[in-house]
Amino acid sequence: MSGQPLDHWLATLPGSVCFASVNMRIDGTWKVNLMPKGDGLNVIPIYSQPYRTREKAMAHVERWAHYHWRKVPPAVPKPRMMDR
């Protein structure tokens, strides 16, 4: 893919890991990726149907967070190279 990256938005709760993202698709619609256990390579995101606007996709994430915020794990600082 060439050119500019598509627009996106990441969702975190204070003191937590990133648990969702809103990404623009190549056709101009928006999709929501929910990662309730936090972001990581072994986490399979939950995808939503495309939304016509970024605001509607962000509202989906905000509704999910309102009801499920206790499921989002706290952020754990990554070890620095000197600490290994």
Residue pairs with C-beta under 8 A, 6 or more apart in sequence:
6 23
6 24
6 25
6 26
7 23
7 24
7 54
8 21
8 22
8 23
8 24
9 21
9 22
9 23
9 54
9 58
10 18
10 20
10 21
11 18
11 19
11 20
11 21
11 22
11 58
11 61
11 65
12 18
12 19
12 75
13 19
13 65
13 69
13 72
15 74
15 75
16 38
16 72
16 73
16 74
16 75
17 38
17 39
17 72
17 73
17 74
17 75
17 76
18 35
18 38
18 39
19 34
19 35
19 36
19 38
19 39
19 65
19 72
20 32
20 33
20 34
20 35
20 61
20 64
20 65
21 32
21 33
21 35
22 30
22 31
22 32
22 33
22 54
22 57
22 58
22 61
23 30
23 31
23 33
24 30
24 54
25 31
25 50
27 50
29 50
29 51
29 52
30 50
30 51
30 52
30 53
30 54
30 56
30 57
31 47
31 48
31 49
31 50
31 51
31 57
32 47
32 48
32 51
32 57
32 60
32 61
33 45
33 46
33 47
34 45
34 46
34 47
34 48
34 61
34 64
35 43
35 45
35 46
36 46
36 68
36 71
36 72
37 43
37 71
37 73
38 72
38 73
48 57
48 60
51 57
51 60
65 72
